[in-house]
Amino acid sequence: MALSTAQYQEIMKEYDEVRRRNYMTEQERKELVYQKIPEIREIDRKIAHISIAKAKEMVQKKVPDARESLRESIYELSMEKINLLAIHDFPADYLDPIYDCPKCRDTGYIGSEKCSCLNEKASSLLRKQSNMEGSIARENFANFCTEYYSPVPSGKERVSPRENICSILSQSHRFIEDFDRNPGQNLLIYGNAGVGKTFLSNCIGGELLSKGKNVLYLTAYQFFDRLADYTFRRKEENARTLPDFLHCDLLIIDDLGTELNNSFINSQLFLCMNERILNKKSTIISTNLSLERISHVYTERVFSRIIQSYTLFHIYGEDIRIKKAVSSLDKN
């Protein structure tokens, strides 16, 4: 899993809390049993005393079969405990250690290997922090329908909208497959409103999330708003904003051009794009703006980075949202 140091520490802190909580429950159970069955307190004292004595014998090698003798003694005393628990209507495992995950004993690791529970926690955290949890359930490659794109070329485009989107989908899958082999790939997805730019971004982001990549999705407004909050209102809760933006495996900035543009926007966009290119971190930008419009709205440095370092996906066709709405009315 491609976790940042902060994300890994957050998960390890969760394991610490689980162990602390379970330990407190174990102690509460033990005190309850000691009150109701004082004999068990005495048995535990015997087990502790025998364990220390036998350990000394093993170290000093005075008794050759001390280990086997210790095992037998503890087994007999443990069976006596189980019988006492049963007599007083307690489950046989009532005093056993408590684990949320018995495989790793709530450490996250089995030896030096990551436990499945750690991988699940990492995957869950990445999904939660991606801002994509709700959307990727609906907007994924399985639900991407090319039937909404006309098979007939129109206007000045030589390739039909459907043939064009099929080519873009093929390139998108290649982008995902080559993500590790060719780090730092970037995409600019542009076209008119309603042609599927955000849908495609979510498809790509969702696939990479499922592969354990650290993906972060933000609308352009959210992206610049958080950067402004980080820059002008430094607080503990936004301390991770810039590091997360610069170092996540994939940053998706959706609907660039909808924000109120100014010198701060331009400088921050260039900073983020440039740093991510230098660090070979991938970025996907979607926008309703044409390339010509981007060159006018943003600085020459921003436009230059896009032309030099981004693969351009131009999606065109009819507004799919309108087509869906009309289709729904026709059915009713």
CORKAQUI-V688793 format. One record per residue. N is the residue number from 1. RES is the residue in one small letter. PHI is phi in whole degrees, 0 to 359 (NA if undefined). BURIAL is # if it has 9 or more other C-alpha atoms within 8 Angstrom, else .. Layout:
# CORKAQUI-V688793
N	RES	PHI	BURIAL
N	RES	PHI	BURIAL
This chain:
# CORKAQUI-V688793
1	m	NA	.
2	a	272	.
3	l	271	#
4	s	284	.
5	t	301	.
6	a	296	.
7	q	293	#
8	y	297	#
9	q	296	.
10	e	297	.
11	i	291	#
12	m	296	#
13	k	295	.
14	e	295	.
15	y	298	#
16	d	301	.
17	e	293	.
18	v	297	#
19	r	296	#
20	r	296	.
21	r	296	.
22	n	292	#
23	y	297	#
24	m	297	.
25	t	295	.
26	e	300	#
27	q	293	.
28	e	296	.
29	r	296	#
30	k	297	#
31	e	296	.
32	l	297	.
33	v	295	#
34	y	299	#
35	q	291	.
36	k	274	.
37	i	226	#
38	p	303	#
39	e	298	.
40	i	290	#
41	r	301	#
42	e	292	.
43	i	297	#
44	d	297	.
45	r	295	.
46	k	297	.
47	i	299	#
48	a	296	.
49	h	295	.
50	i	296	#
51	s	299	#
52	i	293	.
53	a	297	.
54	k	292	#
55	a	298	#
56	k	297	.
57	e	296	#
58	m	292	#
59	v	294	.
60	q	277	.
61	k	57	.
62	k	282	.
63	v	239	.
64	p	302	.
65	d	256	.
66	a	300	#
67	r	296	.
68	e	294	.
69	s	297	.
70	l	296	#
71	r	300	.
72	e	294	.
73	s	296	#
74	i	294	#
75	y	299	.
76	e	298	.
77	l	292	#
78	s	294	.
79	m	296	.
80	e	297	.
81	k	298	#
82	i	298	#
83	n	297	#
84	l	296	#
85	l	298	#
86	a	296	#
87	i	301	.
88	h	262	.
89	d	65	.
90	f	259	.
91	p	299	.
92	a	298	#
93	d	261	.
94	y	300	.
95	l	259	.
96	d	289	.
97	p	302	.
98	i	256	.
99	y	227	#
100	d	291	.
101	c	233	.
102	p	298	.
103	k	296	.
104	c	250	#
105	r	55	#
106	d	60	#
107	t	249	.
108	g	92	#
109	y	226	#
110	i	248	#
111	g	68	.
112	s	260	.
113	e	265	.
114	k	291	#
115	c	284	#
116	s	300	.
117	c	292	.
118	l	292	#
119	n	297	#
120	e	293	.
121	k	296	#
122	a	296	#
123	s	298	#
124	s	296	.
125	l	294	#
126	l	298	#
127	r	296	#
128	k	297	#
129	q	277	.
130	s	283	#
131	n	67	#
132	m	238	#
133	e	307	#
134	g	284	.
135	s	287	.
136	i	289	#
137	a	293	.
138	r	258	.
139	e	258	#
140	n	216	#
141	f	299	.
142	a	296	.
143	n	258	.
144	f	281	.
145	c	252	.
146	t	282	.
147	e	294	.
148	y	285	.
149	y	258	#
150	s	295	#
151	p	276	.
152	v	251	.
153	p	299	#
154	s	217	.
155	g	64	.
156	k	272	.
157	e	282	.
158	r	280	.
159	v	259	.
160	s	294	#
161	p	305	#
162	r	288	#
163	e	297	#
164	n	295	#
165	i	291	#
166	c	296	#
167	s	295	.
168	i	294	#
169	l	297	.
170	s	298	.
171	q	293	.
172	s	295	#
173	h	296	#
174	r	294	.
175	f	303	#
176	i	291	#
177	e	297	.
178	d	267	#
179	f	302	#
180	d	276	.
181	r	289	.
182	n	230	.
183	p	294	#
184	g	87	#
185	q	290	#
186	n	226	#
187	l	232	#
188	l	248	#
189	i	254	#
190	y	229	#
191	g	158	#
192	n	294	#
193	a	297	.
194	g	82	#
195	v	264	#
196	g	106	.
197	k	293	#
198	t	294	#
199	f	303	#
200	l	295	#
201	s	302	#
202	n	292	#
203	c	301	#
204	i	294	#
205	g	300	#
206	g	296	#
207	e	297	#
208	l	288	#
209	l	300	#
210	s	295	.
211	k	267	.
212	g	85	#
213	k	274	#
214	n	273	#
215	v	249	#
216	l	230	#
217	y	252	#
218	l	214	#
219	t	289	#
220	a	302	#
221	y	299	#
222	q	297	.
223	f	301	#
224	f	286	#
225	d	295	.
226	r	291	#
227	l	294	#
228	a	295	#
229	d	298	#
230	y	294	#
231	t	286	.
232	f	256	.
233	r	227	.
234	r	299	#
235	k	224	.
236	e	300	.
237	e	288	.
238	n	249	#
239	a	297	#
240	r	270	.
241	t	305	#
242	l	294	#
243	p	304	.
244	d	294	.
245	f	297	#
246	l	277	#
247	h	243	#
248	c	296	#
249	d	296	#
250	l	222	#
251	l	252	#
252	i	248	#
253	i	250	#
254	d	262	#
255	d	64	#
256	l	301	#
257	g	110	#
258	t	273	.
259	e	280	.
260	l	281	.
261	n	280	#
262	n	199	.
263	s	295	.
264	f	296	.
265	i	302	#
266	n	297	#
267	s	292	.
268	q	290	#
269	l	296	#
270	f	297	#
271	l	304	.
272	c	294	#
273	m	300	#
274	n	294	#
275	e	296	#
276	r	291	#
277	i	295	#
278	l	297	.
279	n	271	.
280	k	57	#
281	k	253	#
282	s	278	#
283	t	225	#
284	i	242	#
285	i	241	#
286	s	245	#
287	t	202	#
288	n	276	#
289	l	283	#
290	s	283	#
291	l	299	.
292	e	298	.
293	r	292	.
294	i	300	#
295	s	295	#
296	h	273	.
297	v	284	.
298	y	250	#
299	t	292	#
300	e	299	.
301	r	295	.
302	v	297	#
303	f	297	#
304	s	297	.
305	r	297	#
306	i	295	#
307	i	295	.
308	q	281	.
309	s	241	#
310	y	242	#
311	t	278	#
312	l	264	.
313	f	248	#
314	h	263	.
315	i	260	#
316	y	223	.
317	g	143	.
318	e	280	#
319	d	291	#
320	i	293	#
321	r	298	.
322	i	293	.
323	k	297	#
324	k	294	.
325	a	296	.
326	v	295	.
327	s	299	.
328	s	295	.
329	l	294	.
330	d	297	.
331	k	292	.
332	n	279	.
